[in-house]
Amino acid sequence: MSSRRSMASARVCILYTGGTIGMRKTPDGYAPATGYLAQQMAAIKEFASPALPAYDILEFPALLDSSNMTPADWLSIAQAIAAHNQDYSGFVVIHGTDTMAYTASALAFLLEGLRKPVVLTGSQIPLCEVRTDAVENLITALLIAGNYPVPEVGLYFGGKLLRGCRTTKVNASGLNAFDSPDYPPLGIAGIDLVMNWSAITPPPPDTTPLQVKNQSCPLVGVLKVFPGITPGMVSSFLRPPMQGAVLEAYGVGSAPDKDPALIRAFKEASDQGLVVVSVTQCRQGMVNMTSYSTGSNLARAGVIGGQDMTTEAALTKLFYLFGLGLTPDEVRAQMQINLRGELTPARPAWAN
């Protein structure tokens, strides 16, 4: 752990998990390097500014390219935040961009009773490069985590603070890499840093402790509907020990129903206790499985609608709910209830 002192009263914990922002050049391309992020930040005068909150850098033992991030790592990050919750005003999680939206969504569910800001950020260009987006992303994430009482997991990137469980990566090479297609930004960084407080979830009751209840990593996955998908493909994917699956369907929740065996494959999986949640392949919009017969037939086969959840949110919500030890019927019921602002209406379950 390395640290920086500031005159500000706030103190932020930077959890460094890896990612492009702290990578250095190697003969095989950019790769994470132990201690390198702290060295780079120490050499950049902006990070010593008294206008920033004080911060400590907690570097994870095994730094990851986020392509290697696993559900077990989601739990490790959540547990680290819970363990240090009393020591800091907020948290910044430095993470690679490829799976950042998955981790942001997972942390939103795993961190029950969160009352402090947890801001994920990273960069498309390493901090060691002259033309990098890392400095602005990290500075603004620190300011949000230290100075703004946002009781949510957010993702800050390219001038926007987005709700973590509403976020998806939309650009592989642009600096505005993330978007929240069906929910407005929680904050915008222009000349001023402006929070959209009407879009921010109110904090839970004071008596609610921060806790991470999940103790297991259930097996969940994503299946995309495509022209030519066969019953055998579906049956093979939905075979035990799979516990839950996100079905990326067409439009408002449609899938082929001309072949009865395909619908039967979903019905058999559902009857065996597997929870299948339908979300749209479209960038924006909401699943309504009663709009077309091709969706109604899926519903009769036991597939439930995921409303306007992103694939990332639906997958990590399944992970969270099964990790609590809930039954398939309990998971189906909870998947259709708004827990962390992941689906419309964006209000926490305890406030309903």
N, C-alpha and C positions, 0 to 999 in steps of 0.2 A: 504494500500500500504506500502510495506517495500522497502528499498533501500540499495545499497552498493556503496561507493565512490571508484574511481580508478584514477590513474594518467593518464590513457588513455583519449583522447579527445572524443572518441565515447561513446554513451550512448544507452543502449538497454532496451526496455520495454519487460518484461516477462509477458505475459498474461496467467494466470494459470486458466484453465477451469476444471481441475480435471484429472482423469486417474490414472493408477497404480503407476506412478512415485512418487506421493505425498500421497499415501494411507498409513494407519496405520492398524495394526492388531486389529480386534474386535472379539467378541465371534461368530459373524456370518461370519467371513472372512474379507478380506481387504476391506476398504471403505475410501472414501475421508474424510479429516478432516480439518476444517478451521484453517489456520495458521500453519499447520504442515509442509508443504513444506518449508516455510521460516525458520522454526526452524531447520529443517534437513540441509538445505544449510548453515546456519550460523555455524553449528557444524562441517562442512567439510572444512578443510583448503584450499583446491584447489579453492574454490569459493571466497576466499579472495585474491587470487593472483593478483598482479598489472598487470600481463600479460593479464588478462581478461578485457574486456570493463566494464565500470560502468553499473549497471543495477538497475532497479526498478522492483518490483514484484507487478503486479496488479492482485489481486485475484478476480475471479468472485463471486458474492454473493451466488450462488447456485452451488457448485462443483458437477460435474457429473462423474459417470462411463460413459464412452463414448457410452455404449449401450443405454443410455437414451438421447443422443444428437438428436436434432430435427432441421429441416430447420430454425426455428425461432432462434435457437442458432447460426447457421451459420451467420445470419444477425447481431446478437448482437456482435459477434466477429469482423466481418468486420467493423461495425460501431465504435467499440472501437478503432480499428487500425486507421481508418480515423480521429477520434476525436483527437488522440494523434500523428498524423503523423508528425507535425511540431516540436515535442519535442524530437524525437529520431532518431538515425542513422539507426535503424532496429528493428525488432520485433521477439521474440521467442514465439510461442504459444505452451504451454504444454497441451497435449491432450492424452486421452486414445487411445490405439492402435486399438481397434475393429472398430471404424469408422473414424480413422484419415485420411484415404485416401479420404473419402467422404468430410470431412471438408476442406482438402487441395485443392481438386478439386473445391469446392464451392467458397472458398476464391479467387482462381485464377480468377474466372469469376466476382465475386462481386466487387473486388478491381480494379476499372477502373482507369487507369492512374498511376499504381503503379511504383515507381522509387526506392524503397528501398527494402532490403531483408525482407521477412517474412518467418520464418523457423519454421515448426511444428516439434515437437519431443516429446518423452515420453520414456517409458521403458517397458520391459517385467517383470522386477523384481523391487519392490519398492526401493526407495532411502534409506529407513531405514534398508535394509538388507545388510549383509556384502558382499555377492557376487551379486552385482547389476550392470546392464548395464547403469543405469541412469546417473552416473557421467560423463562418456565419452560422451554420447549422448548430455547431457545438456551443457557441457563445449564447445564442438565443435560447437553446434548450436549457442552459444553465440559469439564465435569467428567469425563465418560466418556472423551473423547478424550485428556485430559491425565493422568488418574489411574488408568485401568484398562487393563491390557494385553490388550485384546480384539483378536486378530489377524484381524479380519473387517471387511467392509463391513456396517454396521448402519444402521438407520433409527430415529431416536428421535422419538416423537410421542405426546402425550397420556399420558405416564407409563409408556411401554413402549419398551424397546429391542428391535427385531425384526431378525432376519437379513435383510439386504437382498434376497437372491435368493429369499426366501420371502414377500415382502411384496406386498400389493395394497391399493389405496385402496378403502374400503368405504363411506365417508360423504362426501357432497359438502358438507354444511353443518354437521356436528357437529365437535366438537373432538377426538374420538377417531376420526380420519379413516382410520387404517390398521389392518390386522390381518395376522396370519400364520396362515391357517386350518389348515394342516397341520403346524405346527411351533411349539413353545412359545417364549415371549419369551426373549431372551438376558439381559434384566434388567428389573427393575420399580422404579420410583421412587415410593416412598411417603414415610413419615417418614424411612426410610433408603433408600439406593440399594443394591439387592441384585442381584448378578450370579448368573445361573444357569450356573455354570461347567461343569456336566455337559452343557449344551446348546451350549457354545461350541466351535468347531473349534480343535484344538490348532495351535500355530504350525508352519509348515514348517521344515525343517532350517535351521540357521544358515548353511549354505553356499548356500542358495537366494536369489538376488538378486531384488529387486523390479524387474519389467520389464513393459513394455507392448509386446507383439509385433505386435499388429494394425496394419497399414499401409493398410488399405482399408476401405471402407464397402459391404459386399455388400448386395444387394437382397433383403430378407426381409419377410414380411407376415403378417397374421392374417386367416383366413377363418372365419366363424361359420356352423355348420349351423343351418338354420331350416326350418320347414315351407314347402315350395314351392321350395326351392333346385333349380336346374336344371343339367343337364350343361353347358349353354352358359355359365352363370355361373361354374362351377368351371373350365372350360377357359380362359375369358377371364382369370380371376384368376391361374391357374397357368402362364400363358404366359411364355416367356423374354422379358426377361432375369431374371425372378424365379428366385432360387436356392433359397430355402427358405420354408416356410410353416407356421404354427401353425394347426391345425384345431381350433376349439373345437367339440367334439362333444357329443352328448347323454350324460348319465349317465356310465357307465364306458367310453365310447368308441364309441357307436353313431352311425350316420348312415343315411339312407334307402338301401335297396338294392333296392327294387322295380323301379326303372328301371335296367337293365343299363348304359345309356349313362352314368349318373352314376358308377358304379364304374369304368367304362372311362376316364372323364376323369381320375380319380386315377391309374389304372394308366399311362396314356400320359404323364402328367406325371412319374411316378416313373421310367419307362423312359428319359425324356429327361434324367435326372440331378437333378430337383428333389426336395428332401427335405421330406416332409410329416410333421409330428409332431402326434399327437392328444393334446389335453388335455381335461379335462372343463369344461363350462359351469357346473357346480355349484360352490358356494363351497368345499365341502370334498369330499375323496374322491380316489380313485386310479383311473386308467384301467386297465382290464383288457380288452383287445380280444378275448379268447377267451370272454368270458362270454355273448355273444349272437352270433348269426349276422350281425347288422347291424354288428358290430365285426370279426368274423372276415373278412368280405368286404373290408373296408377294409384289413386286414392283408395279405390276399392280393394286393391292388392296390398294395402297397408302402408304405402308411402305417404309421409306427412309433408305438408308444405312448410317451407322455411321462410316464407314472407319475403322481406327485402334483405335478409342476411347475406353478407358476402360468403364466398366459399370458405375463406379463412376463418370467419366467425363461426360458421356452422360446424366446421370440422373441430375447432378447438372447444366449442361448447359441448359437442359430443364427448370429447376427451375429458373435459371437466366433469360432466354429469356422470359418466360411467366410472370415472375415478373416485367419485363419492360413494360408490357401491349401490347406486340406485338400480331398480329393476328396469327392464325394457319399457314397461308401461309408464313408469315414473319418468323415465328419460323422454319418452314421446310427449308427455304432458308438459314437461319443463322446456322442451325445445320450442314450444309454441307460445311461451310466456317470455316477456321482455325482462331480462335480468340485469344487464349492464348497459342498456342503451343500444344493444346490438340490432334491434329491430323496432319498427314503428308500432306504437308510440314510444318514444325514447324516454321512458321514465323507469327508475329502478323498481324492482318487484316490491320492496318494502314501502314504497311511496304510493302504490296503487290502491 
